[in-house]
Amino acid sequence: MQLNEFLFLAAFLFCTGVYGVLARKNAVLVLMSIELILNAVNINLIAFGAFNDNITGQIFALFVIAVAAAEVGIGLAIVLLMYRNRKSIDLDQADLMKG
């Protein structure tokens, strides 16, 4: 496979993730969209690393996976706290939790 096929796949995933972050009001779907964005970044890192015969892309992809796992843990904790306090995970109501 060629490099541009991986780049098109990553661009599609990234655009889908950005649309999901901007258009969704459900916090779980926003977290899933952020995961799509991070997966697109991982595809780019690994594709460019394989294209240049370098392993650093794979190493950086492992770091991105670790950050994504931490993001999911913290994000789901926040979503559970929102649901416990407001009985909804609608992001329009998230600003009511200030103070």
N, C-alpha and C positions, 0 to 999 in steps of 0.2 A: 504494500500500500504506500501511497505517496503522502508527503507532508501536508499538502493542501486538503486532503480528505479529512485528516484529523483536525485541521484548523477550521474547516466548515462545520464539523460536528461540534467543536468547542464553541464556535460563534453562535450556533443554533441554541445550544444549552445555555450559554450566557444570556442571550436575548430573552429566552423563555424565563430564566430566573429573574432578570430585571423586570420583565412584565409582571411576574408573580409578586414581586416585592412592591411594585407601585400600584397594582390594581386590587390586591386582596385586602380584606379587612380581618380575616381570620388569622390569628397569631400562629397557629400550627402551619398553615399554608405558607405564611411568610417565612417561617423557619425552613420549610422544605425548599422554597425558592432560593434562599441563601445557600443551601446545600447544593443546589444545581449550579449556582455561580461558582462555588468552590470546586466542584467537580470539573467544570469547564477550565478553570485555572490549572487543575491537575493534568488534564488531557494536554493542554498546551505545554506545560513543563516537561512532561514525559516525551511528547512528540519532538520538541526541540532538542531535548537531551539525546534521544535516539538518532535524530538527524545529524547531530554534531559528534556522534560517538563519544558522549560524555555522560557520566553517571550523576552529575550534580542535579540534573532535572528530577531524577527519581528521589534524591535525598530531600530536595525542597518539597516535593510532593508528599513525602512522609511527614514533614513538618506541617504542611497544610492540612493533612488528614488529622493530625493531633489537635490542631487549632479548631478544626471543624467538630471534633468530638467534644472538646471543651465548650464550644459554642452551643451545641445541642444540649448538653447537660445544664448549663446556666439558663438557656432559653426555655427549656421545658420546666425548670423550677420557677421561672417568672410566670409562665403561662399557668401553672398550677396555682400559684399565689393569686393571680388575677381571677381565676375561676372560683377560688375559695372565697375571695372577698366580694366579687361582683356577680357571680353565677353566669358569667359570659366571658368569652375570650375574644370579643370584638375589640379591635385596636382603637376604635373611636372612643371607647370608654376608658382607655388606658390613662388618659390625662386626668381622669377623675381621681386617680390614686395618689396624686401629688399631695404633699403636706403632711 
